């Protein structure tokens, strides 16, 4: 793919290779910003409005004004997608508070920074789907507002690094009582006594849009859904899966180098994945 | 001051106004970086080696390789200072993991980003020294590695914002038992029964170089120093001060809109400040 990639940066579409922001952008110096990642399949954006609504909530939570109306951002997302060569794409939106001489307290009225990129959607390989994901657990070291989709992601980077050092794919954060909260870049769900169980939304968990989609798929097919704190080793726990924009749900086959049940992708996990993909296909045909 | 400010960015000295980094710099998208702020008075850097040593420790803690030897960074700091018009300056160093297509897990060998700027050293006004600082307290919402001087500073930005909304200058973080940990951009020290008391260094507190300097000044003048957890409202608490690179120590006269003791700058606080400034002056003459 030799076509030049294009990025949107503060009003302009420019070659990604030349896309820069000022070194005193508060996103660069203070992690003072928020983001979204949206999947697009052949021109159909998955839950675009839900992502835009969350973008707005994130901005409100950190008191960054929206750089423009949500409808304009939607147009820019589409335009960025169209200027790039990928049919199945991962569109990334980032908003920061803007550029100012470095000082913790934002001074005066700043112009928020808006960048949008569109890159190829990474998809799980058949081999990974067959073998399942290996995860580790780590004590939660993150801040206390994980419900905000902020760019202050260093803890998650370190978690991913630790997972990689242990030859695992993802790390799941544990609260003080060892409940599984979420992953570094995923939500985590389990099948316990046949029900789909996942941690309730609070300050420790991002309200994942794919998490919602998995819950919706389960509900529509009469699976019981329980939003409650849960742990590894609970009696009746037979499957674990993780959800994210780029992966729908993926089966977790090993946690901390121990097999989950028989170490094979869970039957209900793969069923929920199938329902989700069917729902996406229906959306594409509409 | 109409002289063009100069920044160092990855090997080049360029006008600050044109100083940019790529939008896929991991510092911008993941807060995947660390920083230092060093004060310089008329060409004398305050504790430069201590800052450089901490820079190295921060890099090690997040597994970012140093972009070059510490001695080279020291040279670049001096050159950046010299190319800018400020005699008393605040030199800012930031290192990030580098540029890569966005993915939580750093892929392959990246070239770390190094930027250095030199801006005018902000100094407390006589009026502020006379009236003292107003602080508020907030429950700690930060991550669990505050001993690392990382750029994942959004929690501190929100703390400073909340302080400003309450017409205060700084916010101090409280642990679960209401011990005072540190401020958003400062360490906090108190005088209790005549001793200088400050929270011990652990994962909740940055090892401030100016905090060290205050402790050193107190020790050299035979003041008792206690590194222990402490609270507002302890019997014998007569003064509170905060320390930072740009402020030495500053008296805190109001906390949560209530006067500390008689609401005047503390006598020992101002004495320690004087000792610190004398120590700096001695350094400059050497």
Interface residues (C-beta under 8 A of the other chain):
Chain A: X7 X9 X16 X19 X20 X21 X22 X23 X24 X25 X26 X27 X28 X29 X30 X31 X32 X35 X62 X63 X92 X94 X96 X101 X102 X104 X105 X106 X115 X117 X119 X140 X141 X142 X143 X144 X145 X150 X151 X152 X153 X154 X155 X156 X157 X158 X160 X161 X163 X164 X184 X185
Chain B: X7 X9 X16 X19 X20 X21 X22 X23 X24 X25 X26 X27 X28 X29 X30 X31 X32 X35 X62 X63 X92 X94 X96 X101 X102 X104 X105 X106 X115 X117 X119 X140 X141 X142 X143 X144 X145 X150 X151 X152 X153 X154 X155 X156 X157 X158 X160 X161 X163 X164 X184 X185
